[in-house]
Amino acid sequence: MTDHLTVVDHPLVAHKLTVMREKDTSTASFRQLLREISLLLAYEITRDLPVTTKRIETPMCPMDAPTIEGKKLALISILRAGNGLLDGILELIPAARVGFVGLYRDEETLEPVEYYFKVPTHLEDRLTIAVDPMLATGNSSVAAVQKLKDAGAKDIRFLCLLASPEGVQRMKEAHPDVPIVTAALDSHLNEKGYIVPGLGDAGDRMFGTK
Ligand code: URA
């Protein structure tokens, strides 16, 4: 994957995202749509995975059939909203290894502080896909990616639903080697760090909290 930012251009993605943005969309619909859209985004972010062949036997004859090369992927959910994207992707890639990074923002320093970190072994040999629906200020995403690098990950991609120009820029400066795949690039951040037009708080909308 060579582009730093890929905005997935597909009518199904665009349509589903529009319904998710609408403020009156129910929690159940939001969750279902997030699941569906995550399959389409996962399809896109894995499009260039290296493939090799292996010898198999069909009921008809032997053949050299394509199979994904290398160690199993690592999917890393950035808590808590990352879990909404993770569930869908796991339907498509059920053998992936899964990790979690939990960060909260210190109210005084405004810096991200880690409260949970558990990732698969041998990250250095895996394609590592970090997932978080909203790339807003980029502070927690940048910190989470740094933690993954500190744990050995060398080939990292970042998957989100919505990105802000500010967040993309921040990631590009901090981690130019980490390609971003998103369903849409929105206009800007507001003074509270929310993406505009956005969809509100992704975690609240998928979990029905306020
Ligand atoms: N996190 C969200 O859930 N929504 C935003 O708009 C920004 C960050």
Boltz pocket constraint, residues with backbone or C-beta under 6 A from the ligand:
constraints:
  - pocket:
      binder: B
      contacts: [[A, 81], [A, 134], [A, 136], [A, 193], [A, 194], [A, 195], [A, 196], [A, 198], [A, 199], [A, 200], [A, 201], [A, 202], [A, 203]]
      max_distance: 6.0
